[in-house]
Amino acid sequence: VWCPSCLILNKHLKKLKEEYSNLIISRLDYDMDEEKIFKYNIGDKLPVMILLDEEGNELKRLIGEKSYNEIVDFLEV
């Protein structure tokens, strides 16, 4: 709730979920999910989107506030 860029990202994620029904989106809270934040090496700059494969391996990441179109481009593997 304290990250303005994350709040903007939430709107984009809602739209993405409507357009890509097979997309699985998991959200982490920087303060509440410390173990996963450490595991994925999130760092201090938010938001961070990490694209994982079926086994949970990181394919790529996108850091910082991005437009909807930038996020769509990021999802194109």
N, C-alpha and C positions, 0 to 999 in steps of 0.2 A: 504493500500500500504506500510505501514511501518513495518508490521509484517511478517518477513521471514517465520515463521512456518505456518502462514495463507496462504501464497502464495503456499507453498508446499501442504497444505491441499486442495487448489482449484483444483489442478491436480487430487487428489484422488476423490474429489466430482464429477468432470466431468466424470471420469470413472465409479463411482457408478451410476450416472444418466443414463449412457448408459446401464448398466447391470441390474438395477432395475428401470424399467420404471414407476412403481407406487410410487416411492419414491419422496416425496415433500421436497425440500431443500430450506430453507430460510436463507439468509445471512444477518448478521448485521454488520454495521460499528461501531467500538468502539467509534469513535468520533462523528458520525452523528446520531446514534440511542440511545442516552443516556437514554431515558425513558425505552426502552426495555432492555437495558443493566442492568439497575437498577432492573427492574421487574424480570428478570431471574437470578439476583445475579451472574453476570458473573465473577466479581473479576478481578485480575490483570494478571493472568497467561493465556496466549492465545496459541493456539486456544481452544475454548470450543465448543463441540458438545452436544446438548441436544436432546434427543429422546422424542417426545411428543406423547400422544395418540390422538384420534380423537377429543376429547374435549379440547385439549391444555394443559392437565396435564402432568407434567414431569414424565417420566418413569425412566430415568437414564441419566447420563452425562459422557462425556469423556473429560479429560482436558490434554492439552499439545500436542506436536507433536507426531503423531502416524503413523505407517505404514498402507498401504492399508489393509493388512490382519487383523490388530488390529481393524480397523474401521469396517470391515465386521463382525468380531466377536462381536463387540459392537452392531451392528444392529440386531443380532440374539436375539430375545426376548424369 
